[in-house]
């Protein structure tokens, strides 16, 4: 098939391109080679698959998008501005890339709707806000953002009305969407735009809500990327990872290879059309556990720097219920965290990233987004 992957030179996109090319598809990539992700020079990364066609351009540029979509049968829209903290002060940029970019892509898709057989849109778990919990009566509850006063006293867990801790449970797709950052708002809008337009024009569309992705090719010098990449950049520069709150907050860490499998499932089956699916492992892992594991494996002796402070909009716990993805997409995560970390660490030892974490943290402090 003739396939377009937007953002196909990036972390997830490049792995997806490799698999598609390996399966014999004719793959085209549209990517702006953002310096924040790829470094100062706008040139393809060394891992870019030479059997894929590359168009260097922005998803907001109608001419580039029109050229990229010519003859395309399947679209994987991976392109996005990514970064929760940065999105809170570069608001126009995030809204422009993720919102206007989606609008331009969709308008050009509509012109070619009779040819396009499938769209897969990359969404995000961040659109949930806090995850799902059980209260003391064993009832499912969806708490709002935590109270600033309690967190200032380092009481970080989500509490019920009586002040009792709530118990985190897997979050499923029926949870109300309560995004707590500009990035999350734009990802919710992206998902809803694609599903709405796909339904209106009868273009088969599937949304995948990625949980916390890790793996090789993460942009280690980008301080706004995933927490594993951020910790790794610090450790490779022989500095302790910086942890907000107490480090016991949990996330669902899913390997990039499983993310690629989910995309392939969404392309092949018709059972997911018009729906959004969680893509994760269903297993919670604490941030402190990740930092300790990476430190140990990279032979860094000092403990992580636990700040005790918190960032505006941060959530406490969120991990995926993936039953719907299993049932409708046939998705099954296959990479255990221990195995994925071994692969990641083997790659990390060959990298020399620039550590820009302190610069990014100071940006949040200056704007009152860290307390």
PLY file of the C-alpha trace (Angstrom):
ply
format ascii 1.0
element vertex 371
property float x
property float y
property float z
element edge 370
property int vertex1
property int vertex2
end_header
0.00 0.00 0.00
1.01 3.64 -0.43
1.38 5.01 3.11
2.14 8.46 4.55
3.62 8.81 8.04
3.66 12.40 9.28
6.41 12.89 11.85
8.02 9.80 10.34
11.58 10.88 11.17
10.78 11.11 14.88
10.82 8.64 17.75
7.64 6.65 17.14
7.29 7.53 13.48
10.70 6.19 12.45
10.09 2.83 14.12
6.71 2.64 12.38
8.32 3.49 9.03
10.86 0.67 9.48
8.12 -1.89 10.07
6.00 -0.67 7.16
8.94 -0.68 4.76
9.90 -4.13 6.02
6.40 -5.38 5.16
6.80 -4.18 1.58
4.71 -1.01 1.72
5.57 2.11 -0.29
6.20 4.65 2.50
6.41 8.42 2.33
7.33 10.64 5.29
6.42 14.27 5.96
8.56 15.74 8.74
9.84 19.24 9.50
12.97 17.86 11.25
12.34 20.13 14.25
15.69 21.25 15.77
14.35 20.67 19.30
13.99 16.99 18.40
16.73 16.45 15.82
19.38 19.01 16.77
20.41 22.23 15.07
20.68 20.99 11.50
17.53 20.14 9.58
18.78 16.89 8.16
17.44 13.33 8.46
18.67 11.40 11.50
21.16 8.59 10.82
18.50 5.94 11.54
16.07 7.26 8.90
15.07 4.44 6.56
16.59 5.11 3.15
13.87 3.08 1.44
11.26 5.63 2.53
10.63 8.85 0.62
11.18 11.99 2.72
9.45 15.31 2.23
10.85 17.97 4.58
7.96 20.25 5.45
5.47 21.39 8.05
1.98 19.97 8.52
0.71 23.56 8.59
2.02 24.13 5.05
-0.86 23.25 2.72
1.35 22.80 -0.33
3.63 20.34 1.51
0.68 18.40 2.87
-1.01 18.24 -0.54
2.17 16.93 -2.14
2.69 14.37 0.63
-0.87 13.02 0.34
-0.82 12.46 -3.41
-1.59 8.81 -4.15
-1.77 7.89 -0.44
-4.06 5.06 0.75
-3.21 5.01 4.49
-2.28 7.94 6.72
-0.55 7.62 10.09
-0.64 11.09 11.66
2.19 11.05 14.22
3.35 14.67 13.80
2.84 16.84 16.89
4.51 19.35 19.16
5.21 17.30 22.30
5.91 18.58 25.81
3.54 19.10 28.72
5.55 21.73 30.59
6.65 23.70 27.55
3.10 23.80 26.22
2.06 25.90 29.21
4.07 28.89 27.98
4.50 28.26 24.25
0.74 28.09 23.88
0.44 29.51 20.37
3.04 27.08 19.01
1.32 23.99 20.44
-2.14 25.09 19.37
-0.81 25.94 15.91
1.11 22.72 15.23
-1.35 20.31 16.81
-4.59 22.14 15.99
-4.03 24.08 12.77
-1.73 21.33 11.50
-4.51 18.79 11.98
-7.01 21.07 10.24
-4.76 21.49 7.19
-4.14 17.73 6.97
-7.84 16.95 7.27
-8.90 19.47 4.61
-6.42 17.91 2.19
-7.54 14.41 3.19
-11.16 15.30 2.37
-10.14 16.19 -1.19
-8.77 12.64 -1.55
-11.34 10.80 0.56
-12.25 8.27 -2.13
-8.69 6.93 -2.20
-7.82 6.92 1.52
-8.68 3.59 3.13
-7.54 4.25 6.70
-6.34 7.00 9.04
-4.64 6.26 12.36
-4.23 9.31 14.63
-1.76 9.36 17.53
-3.59 10.57 20.63
-2.35 10.63 24.24
-3.20 9.44 27.73
-2.65 13.03 28.87
-6.20 13.85 27.73
-7.57 11.96 30.76
-5.99 14.18 33.39
-5.98 12.11 36.57
-6.59 8.41 36.17
-9.43 6.33 37.64
-9.62 5.45 41.34
-11.69 3.52 43.89
-12.91 5.31 47.00
-13.37 3.80 50.48
-16.81 2.50 49.41
-15.25 0.65 46.45
-16.91 2.99 43.99
-15.11 4.27 40.88
-14.30 7.99 41.08
-12.52 10.44 38.80
-10.84 13.10 40.95
-10.01 16.58 39.73
-6.61 18.19 40.18
-5.15 17.88 43.64
-5.40 20.66 46.20
-2.43 23.07 46.15
-2.47 23.45 49.92
-2.19 19.71 50.54
0.56 19.30 47.98
2.49 22.20 49.50
2.42 20.10 52.69
3.74 17.16 50.62
0.46 15.27 50.74
0.57 14.13 47.15
-1.95 11.29 46.98
-5.49 11.88 45.71
-7.95 12.02 48.60
-11.71 11.63 48.94
-14.00 14.19 50.56
-13.18 12.76 54.00
-9.44 13.00 53.43
-8.92 9.27 52.87
-6.52 8.13 50.12
-8.07 6.90 46.89
-6.81 3.66 45.31
-5.68 3.91 41.66
-7.19 1.42 39.20
-6.73 0.94 35.43
-8.20 3.81 33.42
-10.50 2.82 30.56
-11.70 4.82 27.56
-15.02 5.74 29.18
-13.33 8.01 31.72
-14.29 11.67 31.23
-11.56 13.66 29.50
-10.10 16.33 31.78
-6.85 17.54 30.20
-4.64 19.54 32.57
-2.12 21.08 30.15
-2.20 22.94 26.85
-0.51 19.94 25.22
-3.25 17.63 26.52
-5.99 19.99 25.31
-4.48 20.01 21.82
-4.19 16.20 21.76
-7.84 15.87 22.78
-8.75 18.29 20.00
-6.62 16.35 17.50
-8.34 13.09 18.38
-11.83 14.57 18.20
-11.12 16.41 14.95
-9.93 13.26 13.19
-12.72 11.02 14.50
-15.39 13.63 13.71
-14.17 14.32 10.16
-13.58 10.62 9.52
-17.16 9.84 10.51
-18.65 12.73 8.51
-16.84 11.83 5.30
-16.88 8.04 5.75
-13.08 7.81 6.03
-12.18 4.87 8.33
-10.34 6.46 11.26
-8.88 5.04 14.49
-7.40 6.98 17.44
-4.69 5.48 19.65
-4.21 6.97 23.11
-0.53 6.32 23.78
0.57 5.97 27.38
4.20 6.69 28.41
6.38 5.53 25.53
10.05 4.63 25.91
12.67 3.05 23.67
15.55 3.68 21.32
15.68 6.89 19.26
14.04 9.07 21.90
15.28 12.65 21.63
17.57 12.62 24.67
18.59 16.27 24.32
14.96 17.40 24.27
14.10 18.20 27.92
10.36 18.16 27.17
10.18 14.55 26.03
9.42 11.38 28.04
10.68 10.92 31.58
13.00 8.02 30.68
14.77 10.16 28.08
15.00 13.07 30.53
16.48 10.88 33.29
18.85 9.26 30.82
20.20 12.60 29.60
21.00 13.54 33.19
22.64 10.23 34.01
24.75 10.14 30.84
26.06 13.56 31.87
26.80 12.13 35.35
24.06 14.08 37.10
21.26 12.82 39.32
17.75 12.58 37.86
15.44 15.35 39.12
12.15 14.00 40.49
9.13 16.09 41.37
6.87 15.25 44.33
8.10 12.11 46.15
8.71 9.84 43.17
5.89 7.44 44.07
3.58 8.70 41.32
2.96 5.97 38.75
2.69 5.76 34.97
2.22 3.03 32.37
5.50 2.63 30.45
5.01 1.03 27.05
7.80 0.14 24.64
7.87 1.83 21.24
7.81 -1.58 19.54
4.42 -2.29 21.12
3.21 1.14 20.00
4.15 0.21 16.42
2.27 -3.09 16.73
-0.83 -1.20 17.87
-0.62 1.04 14.79
-0.35 -1.98 12.49
-3.35 -3.59 14.20
-5.36 -0.38 13.74
-4.50 -0.34 10.04
-5.51 -3.95 9.41
-8.74 -4.50 11.35
-12.10 -2.84 10.75
-13.30 -3.39 14.32
-11.62 -0.22 15.58
-13.07 2.24 13.07
-14.48 5.36 14.69
-13.11 4.49 18.14
-10.31 5.54 20.49
-8.15 2.96 22.26
-5.71 2.95 25.16
-2.29 1.67 24.15
-0.18 0.71 27.14
0.72 -2.34 29.21
-1.88 -2.12 31.97
0.89 -2.11 34.59
1.81 0.85 36.84
5.46 1.70 37.54
6.64 4.44 39.87
8.85 7.28 38.65
11.31 6.52 41.47
11.61 2.91 40.32
12.50 4.06 36.81
15.14 6.48 38.11
16.69 3.85 40.40
16.82 1.23 37.64
18.43 3.56 35.11
20.93 4.83 37.70
21.94 1.31 38.66
22.32 0.08 35.08
24.31 3.16 34.05
26.60 2.80 37.11
25.67 6.13 38.64
26.15 5.95 42.41
24.24 8.98 43.67
20.52 8.87 44.51
17.99 10.87 42.48
17.26 14.43 43.56
13.74 14.29 44.97
12.44 17.85 44.87
9.36 17.58 47.06
7.93 20.28 44.79
5.19 19.79 42.24
4.36 21.11 38.81
1.05 22.78 38.02
-1.22 20.34 36.21
0.73 17.18 37.08
-1.32 14.09 37.85
-0.59 11.41 40.45
-1.50 8.05 38.91
-2.67 6.88 35.49
-2.24 3.47 33.88
-4.15 1.83 31.07
-7.05 -0.56 30.87
-6.27 -2.17 27.49
-9.17 -4.64 27.29
-10.82 -2.79 24.40
-7.60 -2.71 22.38
-7.15 -6.43 22.97
-10.74 -7.24 21.97
-11.25 -4.91 18.99
-7.74 -4.39 17.61
-6.15 -7.69 18.57
-3.43 -5.70 20.34
-1.24 -7.41 22.92
1.85 -5.75 24.47
4.79 -8.12 24.20
7.77 -6.18 25.58
8.22 -6.56 29.33
9.66 -3.48 31.05
12.84 -5.32 32.10
13.50 -6.45 28.52
12.70 -3.05 27.07
15.03 -1.35 29.53
17.89 -3.68 28.62
17.47 -2.75 24.96
17.18 0.94 25.83
20.27 0.87 28.04
22.38 -0.83 25.37
21.48 2.03 23.05
21.92 4.70 25.72
25.52 3.71 26.37
26.36 4.77 22.81
24.75 8.22 23.10
26.20 11.59 24.11
23.17 13.82 24.77
23.21 17.43 25.86
21.63 17.90 29.29
19.10 20.76 29.10
16.89 19.65 31.98
17.92 22.44 34.36
17.20 25.04 31.69
13.72 23.58 31.12
13.06 23.42 34.86
14.08 27.06 35.30
11.59 28.04 32.59
8.81 26.49 34.67
10.06 28.12 37.88
10.23 31.59 36.28
6.60 31.26 35.18
5.33 30.04 38.54
4.52 26.58 37.16
6.59 24.78 39.82
5.71 25.10 43.48
0 1
1 2
2 3
3 4
4 5
5 6
6 7
7 8
8 9
9 10
10 11
11 12
12 13
13 14
14 15
15 16
16 17
17 18
18 19
19 20
20 21
21 22
22 23
23 24
24 25
25 26
26 27
27 28
28 29
29 30
30 31
31 32
32 33
33 34
34 35
35 36
36 37
37 38
38 39
39 40
40 41
41 42
42 43
43 44
44 45
45 46
46 47
47 48
48 49
49 50
50 51
51 52
52 53
53 54
54 55
55 56
56 57
57 58
58 59
59 60
60 61
61 62
62 63
63 64
64 65
65 66
66 67
67 68
68 69
69 70
70 71
71 72
72 73
73 74
74 75
75 76
76 77
77 78
78 79
79 80
80 81
81 82
82 83
83 84
84 85
85 86
86 87
87 88
88 89
89 90
90 91
91 92
92 93
93 94
94 95
95 96
96 97
97 98
98 99
99 100
100 101
101 102
102 103
103 104
104 105
105 106
106 107
107 108
108 109
109 110
110 111
111 112
112 113
113 114
114 115
115 116
116 117
117 118
118 119
119 120
120 121
121 122
122 123
123 124
124 125
125 126
126 127
127 128
128 129
129 130
130 131
131 132
132 133
133 134
134 135
135 136
136 137
137 138
138 139
139 140
140 141
141 142
142 143
143 144
144 145
145 146
146 147
147 148
148 149
149 150
150 151
151 152
152 153
153 154
154 155
155 156
156 157
157 158
158 159
159 160
160 161
161 162
162 163
163 164
164 165
165 166
166 167
167 168
168 169
169 170
170 171
171 172
172 173
173 174
174 175
175 176
176 177
177 178
178 179
179 180
180 181
181 182
182 183
183 184
184 185
185 186
186 187
187 188
188 189
189 190
190 191
191 192
192 193
193 194
194 195
195 196
196 197
197 198
198 199
199 200
200 201
201 202
202 203
203 204
204 205
205 206
206 207
207 208
208 209
209 210
210 211
211 212
212 213
213 214
214 215
215 216
216 217
217 218
218 219
219 220
220 221
221 222
222 223
223 224
224 225
225 226
226 227
227 228
228 229
229 230
230 231
231 232
232 233
233 234
234 235
235 236
236 237
237 238
238 239
239 240
240 241
241 242
242 243
243 244
244 245
245 246
246 247
247 248
248 249
249 250
250 251
251 252
252 253
253 254
254 255
255 256
256 257
257 258
258 259
259 260
260 261
261 262
262 263
263 264
264 265
265 266
266 267
267 268
268 269
269 270
270 271
271 272
272 273
273 274
274 275
275 276
276 277
277 278
278 279
279 280
280 281
281 282
282 283
283 284
284 285
285 286
286 287
287 288
288 289
289 290
290 291
291 292
292 293
293 294
294 295
295 296
296 297
297 298
298 299
299 300
300 301
301 302
302 303
303 304
304 305
305 306
306 307
307 308
308 309
309 310
310 311
311 312
312 313
313 314
314 315
315 316
316 317
317 318
318 319
319 320
320 321
321 322
322 323
323 324
324 325
325 326
326 327
327 328
328 329
329 330
330 331
331 332
332 333
333 334
334 335
335 336
336 337
337 338
338 339
339 340
340 341
341 342
342 343
343 344
344 345
345 346
346 347
347 348
348 349
349 350
350 351
351 352
352 353
353 354
354 355
355 356
356 357
357 358
358 359
359 360
360 361
361 362
362 363
363 364
364 365
365 366
366 367
367 368
368 369
369 370
